[in-house]
């Protein structure tokens, strides 16, 4: 998101929980083009003071646990960040930057176990865990502010959005990193859970472009942002290993213990017709292209880490 805004000539201020001078690899390419301020999003008074000082034109909120299953390890903290902290942010913007436009990164997890597929903006919410429930609260609160005051705020109901910057604990990076390591002789096996699980995977840069487009529109609306295609973990593995001429079946082992617990979100796929018609948005990177660019990035990263003498085969 920061990269996109810098490219568009914005003055970007980012709120971070730790020392702004600490290492943040994902921001290094644009570090000199943005300003970082140490603010805990859960500190309502500090958030209020920061908004009052900056009086931003646009606010993009991506704050919450980044890994859905983590919500069960600390559901109270998940709720605190996704409900109370978000309400404080929304109110701070309303009071001290009323002309600002606010984007909230919501999630397909609000649909949980949906009654229909694909899901669109009219699909009933049915979260089945704390992360989706917290995101649902944010969406409903935005609608309340919008209806009461005409406040320009909107939610982007994001489906899985991937890039080479995805942490390795996510299954997509776990796969591409393992494939890269195996191709370079640095690994041999990959352990996965349910390889038949389906997800709607898109490219993160396409998704942040949708977020920006939502705030440029004449009216605030909530949108499902997705590719509309469901692919299995098995397909992701096949493309990732195939990109490196590897036989995935020789290296991938399935461990039933790694399957998601009962009550997890089911196979979600989104319908972005509204975003396409009103915003002119559509994904630009295909599933296969996304997997391959992630694999290539992991190969390059491992080569850099291990030295240029490795045979890339």
N, C-alpha and C positions, 0 to 999 in steps of 0.2 A: 504494500500500500504506500509506504513511504517513497519507494522508488518511483512509482507512478506519479505521485504528487510533485515530487522534485522535478521530474521530467516535464510536468505541465507548468512549472514556474511558481509553485506555491512556496510560501515560507512555512516550513513544517516544524512543529513542536511536538515531540513525543514524550509521553509520561511513562517512566520506568520505575520499577520498585527498588532497584539497586543503584549503586553509585554510577552516575552517567559516564564516568571515566573508565568503568570496567569493560572487559572484553565482551563484545557483542558481534560475533562473526557475521551474522546475516546483514548487519547494518554497515559493515566496513566500506563497501563500494560507494556509499553516499554519506558517510559519517560527517564529512566536512560540510555537507549541504543541509544538515538538519540540526536542530537544537534539542537536547534531551534534558528533561527536568525530573528530578527524583520525587515521585509522588506515589504513595500507595493508594490505589483506587478505593480501598476500603476506608480511607481516612476522609470522611465527608467534609470536614472543615478545610483540610488542605486542598481537596478537589475544588471546593467552592471558591477558595481564595485564588487558586490558579486560574480558574475560568474567569473570575472577575478581573484578574490582572491581564490576561491574554485577550479577552473578548474575541474569541475565534469566529471565523466566518463559517467553517465547517468542522464538525466533530465526528470522528470515526471511532467507534468503541468495539474493540475485539477482546476485552478483558473477561476472562473466566478461565477455569481449568482448560488446558488445551487438549487433554486426552480424556474422552468421555468416561471410560471405565474408572478413572481416578475419582470420579464423583462419589462412588460408593465407599472409598477409603476415608473420605472426610465429607459427608453430605452436608454437615452444618456449615463448613467453610464454603462449599459450593453454593449453598443457598444464600449465604451472606454476601458473596461477591455478585451473584446473579440477580439478587432481588434488592436488598437494602442498599448496597453500594451503587447499583445501577439507578435506583430511584433517586439517590442523592446526586448522581451525575446529571440525570435528566432535569432535576429541579434546579441545579446550579446553572445549567445552560439556559433554562427558561427564565431565571431571574436576572442573570448577569450578561447573557448574550442572546437576548430574545430573537434577534434577527438571524441567528445561526441556524444552520441546517444540520441535523444529526442523523447519522447512520448507525444502526445496531446490527452487529453480526449475529444473526440467529442461526438455527441449525435444523437440519432435517430430523434430528432427534426429537423435535417437538411432536412429530407424528407417531413416534414409538412403534406401535403395531397398528398400522393404518387400516382403515376399512376399505380402502380402494387403492388401486395403483394404475397409472402413476399418480402422484400427489400434486395438487396445485394449491392456489391460495384459498380455495373453498373447502379443502379437506379438513375434517375435524381434527383438533389436536388430541393426542392420546399418549402423552409421555409415560414411559415405564421406568424411569430412573431419575435421580436428582439433576443430572445435567440437562436433560430435555425439559424437565419441569421448570428449572431456573430460566432457561431460554424462553419457554412459553410465557412465564411471568413478564419478562421484558417486552415481548411482543404485545401482550395485552395492555401493559402500561403505556406503551407508545400509542396504541390506538386510543386509549383514554385521553391522553394529553392532546392528541391530534383533534379528537372530536370536541373537546372542551374549549380549547384555546386557538385552534387552527395552527398549532405549533408544527413546524416542518420537521417531522421525524419519521423515519421509516426503517423497516426491518428487511434485511436480505436473508431469506431462509436458505442458507448455503448447504448444499450437499457436499460430499467429500471433495475437497480441493487439495491437490497434491503438487509438489515441486521437489527439486533436489534438496531443498532446505527442510523438508519434513524430518523431524527427529526419528532416530533409528528404532525407537520403541513401537512406532506405527508399522503395521504389517507391510505397507507399500515400500517403505525404506528398508525394512528388514529383508524383504525379498531382493530389491535391487542391489543392496549392499552385499548380500550373500552371493548373488550371481556374479558381481564384479570380483569379489574376493576369490571365488572358485576359479574364475577364468584366469586369474593371475597366480594361481597356485598358492593362495593364502588361506584357503578354506576347503572344506569338502562337503559338509552337510548343512541342510537348512531344516529346522524343525518348525512345523506350522500346526495350527488347529484345524478349524473347519474350512477346507479349501473350496467347498461348494457354496459358501456364503456369497451373496451378491451385493454389490455396491455400485453407486452411480458416481464414477470418478471423473473429475475434470481438472483443468490446469489452474493453479492458484492465481496466476496473472490475469486470466480471463475473468475470474471471480471478483478481483479487486477492481477491475475495469467496470464491472456491473455495479459495484458499490458506488463508485464515482458517478456513474451515469444516473443513478437513482437520485443523487443530490443535485443534479443539474436540471432535472425535469421541472416543469411548471407546477406540478402537484405532487404531494407526498403519497406514495403507495408502498405497500409491502409486496415483495416479489419472491417467488421460488426461483432460485438460481441453480441450475443443474444441466447436465448434458442430455438427459432423457434416455440414456442407455444404461442398462444394467449389465455388469460383467462380474464374473466370479473371481475369487482369489486364484482358482486354478488357471483361469485365462491370464491373469496378471503374471503368474509364474511362467506360463508357457511363453508369453511374449518377452518377458525379461530374460529368461535363459536362452530363448531362441535368438535374441539379438546378439548373443555372444557365442552362437553355435554350440550351445550346451544342451544335453539331454536332461531335462529337469527331473525326470523320473529316477535317474541315477543318484540324485543328490537330495531330493526332498523327502522328508519323513513326516508322517502325520501323527501327532500326539493328541489323543482324545481329551487329555487333561487341559489342553490349551483352548478348548472350545469355550465360547462365551457362556456365562451362567444363565440359568433360567430367568426369563423376564427381560432379556436384552432386546435391543431394537431388532426388527426383522428386516427383510430385504427391501430397502428403500430406493425408489427411483422417482425423479422429479419431472414435472411438466412446466417448462419455462415459456410457454406460449405468451403469457402476459408480458413478460420482459422483452420478448422478441418483438411483439406488436407495438408496445408503447415506447420502449427504450432503444429498439433496434439492436438489442443484444443477442448474441449467439456465441457459443464456444468456437474458438479458432483452432484449437489443438485436439486432435483425435485421441482416442484411448491408446492406440498403438504408438502414436508419436509421443504421448506423455510418458509411457513406460520406457520407451527407448531413450528419451532425453534424460530421464532419471538414472538409467543404467549407465549411460555415457558419463554423466557427471560423477557417479560413484567410482567408475574406473579411473577417471582422471584424478580424483581425490586420492585414491589409494596409490596410484603411481607417484603422485607428488609426495605422499607420506613415506613410501617405501624407497623412493629413489628412482631415477630415470633409467636405470639398468634393467628394469623388469621387462620381460617379454610379454607384450600385449596380445600376442597370438593372433 
